[in-house]
Amino acid sequence: MTTHAIAIHALQKRFSTTTVLDRLTLDVPEGGIFALIGGNGAGKSTLIKAILDLDRPDAGEIQIRGVSSRLPEARRSVAYLPERFWPPDALGVGEFLTWMGRLHGAPNDLATTRTTLAGLDLDPAILASPIRALSKGMTQKLGLATILLSQKPLWILDEPFSGIDPKARALLKTQWRAARAQGVTLFFTTHQLADVEALCDAMAILHGGTTLFTGPPRACLERFGGHDLETAYLNALDHAQASSTSP
């Protein structure tokens, strides 16, 4: 039986009278780059919290690399970056990266750390700086560096491109492709559909608590039409709206 990086079956989550996830089923293959896209409030962050067992679903099952997400050992293979990344500002950058390396069980190699920072357009001299002195964009890059240095086989990232400049975005894409070539699985949410089109092996559109589409970006273009993924995404939403209102 094939083991997926993430396997979600019939996931249900309600908040009061609102159904956020409606018997959602989704498989994320091992060793690729997978994007979850959808509008604000579509349930992307809720789904990530459910995967990480930070918020229990009302029904359904999630497995991470063949292990139930409710078991602590399921998260030993995961590196996670939240949408709002707030590292402890009392620490220095170098201290924080050393601490995170210990949590991930990754070796503390200064040369690799410096190369990783430079690969995100961060001056390695920042290692001597306090975190409180970093800008928002630099703080986001620091979070991305912890993921790149984690040596985990599964990365889960919520809006990882938020707040970083174009050069860093381009450099990050290069590092992601290199990680994929080494067998790492990347699962991330984003509103930047051009990045999905350029990077991803597969994607899912989350809408109305379930998926409108799952598959390669090229297949999404072929199914819903349009000259780019943004147009195909809008067409998919229009199709869903028409289907929900038809007699």
C-alpha positions as a Markdown table, in Angstrom:
| # | Residue | x | y | z |
|---|---|---|---|---|
| 1 | Met | 0.0 | 0.0 | 0.0 |
| 2 | Thr | 1.4 | 3.4 | -1.0 |
| 3 | Thr | 2.2 | 5.7 | 1.9 |
| 4 | His | 1.4 | 9.4 | 1.3 |
| 5 | Ala | 3.2 | 12.3 | 3.0 |
| 6 | Ile | -0.3 | 13.4 | 4.2 |
| 7 | Ala | -3.5 | 11.4 | 3.8 |
| 8 | Ile | -6.8 | 13.0 | 4.8 |
| 9 | His | -10.1 | 11.1 | 4.8 |
| 10 | Ala | -13.6 | 12.5 | 5.4 |
| 11 | Leu | -12.4 | 15.3 | 7.5 |
| 12 | Gln | -15.2 | 17.4 | 9.2 |
| 13 | Lys | -14.8 | 20.6 | 11.2 |
| 14 | Arg | -17.5 | 23.0 | 12.3 |
| 15 | Phe | -17.3 | 26.2 | 14.3 |
| 16 | Ser | -20.7 | 26.8 | 15.8 |
| 17 | Thr | -23.1 | 26.6 | 12.9 |
| 18 | Thr | -20.4 | 27.1 | 10.2 |
| 19 | Thr | -19.0 | 24.0 | 8.4 |
| 20 | Val | -15.4 | 24.9 | 7.6 |
| 21 | Leu | -14.3 | 21.4 | 6.4 |
| 22 | Asp | -17.0 | 19.2 | 4.9 |
| 23 | Arg | -15.9 | 15.5 | 4.7 |
| 24 | Leu | -12.7 | 16.6 | 3.0 |
| 25 | Thr | -10.5 | 13.9 | 1.5 |
| 26 | Leu | -7.0 | 14.7 | 0.1 |
| 27 | Asp | -3.8 | 12.8 | -0.5 |
| 28 | Val | -0.4 | 14.6 | -0.7 |
| 29 | Pro | 2.2 | 12.4 | -2.4 |
| 30 | Glu | 5.7 | 11.9 | -1.1 |
| 31 | Gly | 8.6 | 13.8 | -2.6 |
| 32 | Gly | 6.9 | 16.7 | -4.4 |
| 33 | Ile | 5.7 | 20.3 | -4.0 |
| 34 | Phe | 2.0 | 20.6 | -3.3 |
| 35 | Ala | 0.0 | 23.8 | -2.9 |
| 36 | Leu | -3.3 | 24.3 | -1.2 |
| 37 | Ile | -5.1 | 27.4 | -2.5 |
| 38 | Gly | -8.4 | 29.1 | -1.7 |
| 39 | Gly | -9.9 | 32.3 | -0.7 |
| 40 | Asn | -9.8 | 33.9 | 2.7 |
| 41 | Gly | -11.8 | 31.8 | 5.2 |
| 42 | Ala | -11.7 | 28.8 | 2.9 |
| 43 | Gly | -10.3 | 26.7 | 5.7 |
| 44 | Lys | -6.6 | 26.4 | 4.7 |
| 45 | Ser | -5.2 | 27.3 | 8.1 |
| 46 | Thr | -7.8 | 25.2 | 9.9 |
| 47 | Leu | -6.8 | 22.2 | 7.8 |
| 48 | Ile | -3.1 | 22.7 | 8.7 |
| 49 | Lys | -4.0 | 23.0 | 12.4 |
| 50 | Ala | -5.9 | 19.7 | 12.1 |
| 51 | Ile | -3.0 | 18.0 | 10.3 |
| 52 | Leu | -0.6 | 19.1 | 13.1 |
| 53 | Asp | -3.2 | 18.1 | 15.8 |
| 54 | Leu | -3.3 | 21.7 | 17.0 |
| 55 | Asp | -7.1 | 21.7 | 16.5 |
| 56 | Arg | -9.1 | 18.4 | 16.6 |
| 57 | Pro | -11.5 | 17.8 | 13.8 |
| 58 | Asp | -15.1 | 16.7 | 14.6 |
| 59 | Ala | -14.7 | 13.6 | 12.4 |
| 60 | Gly | -12.4 | 12.0 | 9.9 |
| 61 | Glu | -8.9 | 10.7 | 9.9 |
| 62 | Ile | -5.4 | 12.2 | 9.1 |
| 63 | Gln | -2.2 | 10.2 | 8.6 |
| 64 | Ile | 1.3 | 11.7 | 8.3 |
| 65 | Arg | 3.6 | 9.4 | 6.5 |
| 66 | Gly | 1.4 | 6.4 | 7.5 |
| 67 | Val | 1.1 | 7.4 | 11.2 |
| 68 | Ser | -2.1 | 8.8 | 12.8 |
| 69 | Ser | -1.8 | 12.6 | 13.2 |
| 70 | Arg | -3.1 | 12.2 | 16.8 |
| 71 | Leu | 0.1 | 10.4 | 17.8 |
| 72 | Pro | 3.1 | 12.6 | 18.8 |
| 73 | Glu | 5.5 | 10.5 | 16.6 |
| 74 | Ala | 3.6 | 11.6 | 13.5 |
| 75 | Arg | 5.1 | 15.1 | 13.9 |
| 76 | Arg | 8.7 | 13.9 | 14.3 |
| 77 | Ser | 9.1 | 14.0 | 10.5 |
| 78 | Val | 7.5 | 17.5 | 10.2 |
| 79 | Ala | 9.0 | 21.0 | 10.0 |
| 80 | Tyr | 6.3 | 23.7 | 10.3 |
| 81 | Leu | 6.2 | 27.4 | 9.6 |
| 82 | Pro | 3.0 | 29.2 | 10.7 |
| 83 | Glu | 1.5 | 32.1 | 8.8 |
| 84 | Arg | 2.3 | 34.5 | 11.6 |
| 85 | Phe | 5.9 | 33.6 | 12.6 |
| 86 | Trp | 6.9 | 35.3 | 15.9 |
| 87 | Pro | 10.2 | 34.0 | 17.2 |
| 88 | Pro | 11.2 | 35.0 | 20.8 |
| 89 | Asp | 12.7 | 38.4 | 20.4 |
| 90 | Ala | 14.8 | 38.0 | 23.6 |
| 91 | Leu | 17.1 | 35.7 | 21.7 |
| 92 | Gly | 19.8 | 36.4 | 19.1 |
| 93 | Val | 19.4 | 35.0 | 15.6 |
| 94 | Gly | 22.3 | 32.6 | 16.1 |
| 95 | Glu | 20.9 | 31.4 | 19.4 |
| 96 | Phe | 17.5 | 30.8 | 17.9 |
| 97 | Leu | 18.8 | 28.8 | 15.0 |
| 98 | Thr | 20.9 | 26.7 | 17.3 |
| 99 | Trp | 17.9 | 26.1 | 19.6 |
| 100 | Met | 15.7 | 25.1 | 16.6 |
| 101 | Gly | 18.4 | 22.8 | 15.3 |
| 102 | Arg | 18.4 | 21.0 | 18.6 |
| 103 | Leu | 14.6 | 20.7 | 18.6 |
| 104 | His | 14.7 | 19.2 | 15.0 |
| 105 | Gly | 17.6 | 17.0 | 15.8 |
| 106 | Ala | 19.6 | 18.6 | 13.0 |
| 107 | Pro | 23.4 | 19.1 | 13.3 |
| 108 | Asn | 24.6 | 22.6 | 14.2 |
| 109 | Asp | 26.9 | 23.3 | 11.3 |
| 110 | Leu | 27.9 | 27.0 | 11.0 |
| 111 | Ala | 29.0 | 26.7 | 7.4 |
| 112 | Thr | 25.6 | 25.3 | 6.4 |
| 113 | Thr | 23.8 | 27.9 | 8.4 |
| 114 | Arg | 25.7 | 30.7 | 6.8 |
| 115 | Thr | 25.1 | 29.3 | 3.3 |
| 116 | Thr | 21.4 | 28.9 | 4.0 |
| 117 | Leu | 21.0 | 32.5 | 5.2 |
| 118 | Ala | 22.9 | 33.8 | 2.2 |
| 119 | Gly | 20.6 | 31.7 | 0.0 |
| 120 | Leu | 17.7 | 33.7 | 1.4 |
| 121 | Asp | 19.5 | 37.0 | 0.7 |
| 122 | Leu | 20.4 | 37.4 | 4.4 |
| 123 | Asp | 23.8 | 38.6 | 5.4 |
| 124 | Pro | 25.3 | 35.8 | 7.6 |
| 125 | Ala | 26.5 | 38.6 | 9.9 |
| 126 | Ile | 22.9 | 38.7 | 11.1 |
| 127 | Leu | 23.7 | 35.7 | 13.3 |
| 128 | Ala | 25.1 | 38.1 | 15.9 |
| 129 | Ser | 22.0 | 40.3 | 15.8 |
| 130 | Pro | 19.1 | 40.2 | 18.2 |
| 131 | Ile | 15.8 | 39.0 | 16.7 |
| 132 | Arg | 14.0 | 42.2 | 17.9 |
| 133 | Ala | 16.2 | 44.2 | 15.5 |
| 134 | Leu | 14.8 | 42.3 | 12.4 |
| 135 | Ser | 12.3 | 43.7 | 10.0 |
| 136 | Lys | 9.1 | 41.7 | 9.2 |
| 137 | Gly | 10.6 | 40.4 | 6.0 |
| 138 | Met | 13.9 | 39.4 | 7.6 |
| 139 | Thr | 11.9 | 37.7 | 10.4 |
| 140 | Gln | 10.0 | 35.7 | 7.8 |
| 141 | Lys | 13.3 | 34.7 | 6.1 |
| 142 | Leu | 14.6 | 33.5 | 9.5 |
| 143 | Gly | 11.6 | 31.3 | 9.8 |
| 144 | Leu | 12.2 | 29.9 | 6.3 |
| 145 | Ala | 15.8 | 29.3 | 7.2 |
| 146 | Thr | 14.8 | 27.1 | 10.2 |
| 147 | Ile | 12.7 | 25.0 | 7.8 |
| 148 | Leu | 15.6 | 24.7 | 5.3 |
| 149 | Leu | 18.0 | 23.7 | 8.1 |
| 150 | Ser | 15.6 | 21.2 | 9.8 |
| 151 | Gln | 16.5 | 18.1 | 7.7 |
| 152 | Lys | 12.9 | 16.9 | 8.1 |
| 153 | Pro | 11.3 | 15.0 | 5.2 |
| 154 | Leu | 8.0 | 16.9 | 5.3 |
| 155 | Trp | 7.6 | 20.7 | 5.4 |
| 156 | Ile | 4.3 | 22.3 | 6.1 |
| 157 | Leu | 4.2 | 26.0 | 5.5 |
| 158 | Asp | 1.3 | 28.5 | 5.8 |
| 159 | Glu | 1.7 | 31.4 | 3.4 |
| 160 | Pro | 5.5 | 31.1 | 3.3 |
| 161 | Phe | 6.0 | 33.8 | 0.7 |
| 162 | Ser | 4.3 | 36.5 | 2.8 |
| 163 | Gly | 6.4 | 39.6 | 3.3 |
| 164 | Ile | 9.5 | 38.5 | 1.5 |
| 165 | Asp | 11.0 | 40.5 | -1.4 |
| 166 | Pro | 11.3 | 39.3 | -5.0 |
| 167 | Lys | 14.9 | 38.4 | -4.9 |
| 168 | Ala | 14.4 | 36.2 | -1.8 |
| 169 | Arg | 11.3 | 34.6 | -3.4 |
| 170 | Ala | 13.4 | 33.6 | -6.4 |
| 171 | Leu | 16.2 | 32.3 | -4.2 |
| 172 | Leu | 13.7 | 30.3 | -2.1 |
| 173 | Lys | 12.2 | 28.7 | -5.1 |
| 174 | Thr | 15.7 | 27.5 | -6.1 |
| 175 | Gln | 16.2 | 26.0 | -2.6 |
| 176 | Trp | 12.8 | 24.3 | -2.7 |
| 177 | Arg | 13.5 | 22.7 | -6.0 |
| 178 | Ala | 16.8 | 21.4 | -4.6 |
| 179 | Ala | 15.0 | 20.0 | -1.5 |
| 180 | Arg | 12.4 | 18.3 | -3.7 |
| 181 | Ala | 15.3 | 16.7 | -5.7 |
| 182 | Gln | 16.5 | 15.2 | -2.3 |
| 183 | Gly | 13.1 | 13.7 | -1.6 |
| 184 | Val | 11.6 | 16.3 | 0.7 |
| 185 | Thr | 7.8 | 16.9 | 0.5 |
| 186 | Leu | 6.6 | 20.5 | 0.6 |
| 187 | Phe | 3.0 | 21.3 | 1.5 |
| 188 | Phe | 2.1 | 24.9 | 1.6 |
| 189 | Thr | -0.7 | 27.4 | 1.3 |
| 190 | Thr | -0.5 | 30.5 | -0.8 |
| 191 | His | -2.5 | 33.2 | -2.6 |
| 192 | Gln | 0.3 | 33.6 | -5.1 |
| 193 | Leu | -0.9 | 31.4 | -8.0 |
| 194 | Ala | 2.1 | 32.3 | -10.3 |
| 195 | Asp | 4.3 | 30.6 | -7.7 |
| 196 | Val | 2.1 | 27.5 | -7.8 |
| 197 | Glu | 2.2 | 27.4 | -11.6 |
| 198 | Ala | 6.0 | 27.7 | -11.6 |
| 199 | Leu | 6.8 | 25.4 | -8.7 |
| 200 | Cys | 4.2 | 22.7 | -8.0 |
| 201 | Asp | 3.9 | 19.1 | -9.0 |
| 202 | Ala | 0.3 | 19.2 | -7.6 |
| 203 | Met | -2.3 | 21.5 | -6.1 |
| 204 | Ala | -5.7 | 21.5 | -4.6 |
| 205 | Ile | -8.4 | 24.2 | -4.6 |
| 206 | Leu | -10.2 | 24.4 | -1.3 |
| 207 | His | -13.7 | 25.9 | -1.5 |
| 208 | Gly | -16.9 | 25.4 | 0.5 |
| 209 | Gly | -15.2 | 23.0 | 2.9 |
| 210 | Thr | -14.1 | 20.6 | 0.2 |
| 211 | Thr | -11.8 | 20.4 | -2.9 |
| 212 | Leu | -12.9 | 21.7 | -6.3 |
| 213 | Phe | -9.8 | 20.3 | -7.9 |
| 214 | Thr | -6.8 | 18.2 | -7.1 |
| 215 | Gly | -4.0 | 17.5 | -9.5 |
| 216 | Pro | -1.1 | 19.1 | -11.4 |
| 217 | Pro | -1.5 | 22.9 | -12.3 |
| 218 | Arg | -1.4 | 22.0 | -16.0 |
| 219 | Ala | -4.5 | 19.8 | -15.5 |
| 220 | Cys | -6.3 | 22.6 | -13.7 |
| 221 | Leu | -5.7 | 24.8 | -16.7 |
| 222 | Glu | -6.9 | 22.1 | -19.1 |
| 223 | Arg | -10.1 | 21.5 | -17.0 |
| 224 | Phe | -11.2 | 25.0 | -16.3 |
| 225 | Gly | -9.6 | 26.9 | -19.1 |
| 226 | Gly | -7.7 | 30.2 | -19.1 |
| 227 | His | -4.3 | 31.5 | -20.1 |
| 228 | Asp | -2.9 | 31.2 | -16.6 |
| 229 | Leu | -3.6 | 29.6 | -13.3 |
| 230 | Glu | -5.3 | 32.7 | -11.9 |
| 231 | Thr | -7.9 | 32.6 | -14.7 |
| 232 | Ala | -8.4 | 28.8 | -14.2 |
| 233 | Tyr | -8.9 | 29.3 | -10.5 |
| 234 | Leu | -11.6 | 32.0 | -11.1 |
| 235 | Asn | -13.2 | 29.8 | -13.6 |
| 236 | Ala | -13.3 | 26.9 | -11.1 |
| 237 | Leu | -15.0 | 29.2 | -8.6 |
| 238 | Asp | -17.5 | 30.3 | -11.2 |
| 239 | His | -18.2 | 26.6 | -12.1 |
| 240 | Ala | -18.8 | 25.8 | -8.4 |
| 241 | Gln | -21.1 | 28.7 | -8.0 |
| 242 | Ala | -23.1 | 27.7 | -11.1 |
| 243 | Ser | -23.4 | 24.1 | -9.9 |
| 244 | Ser | -24.6 | 25.2 | -6.5 |
| 245 | Thr | -27.4 | 27.4 | -7.9 |
| 246 | Ser | -28.5 | 25.1 | -10.7 |
| 247 | Pro | -31.9 | 23.3 | -10.2 |
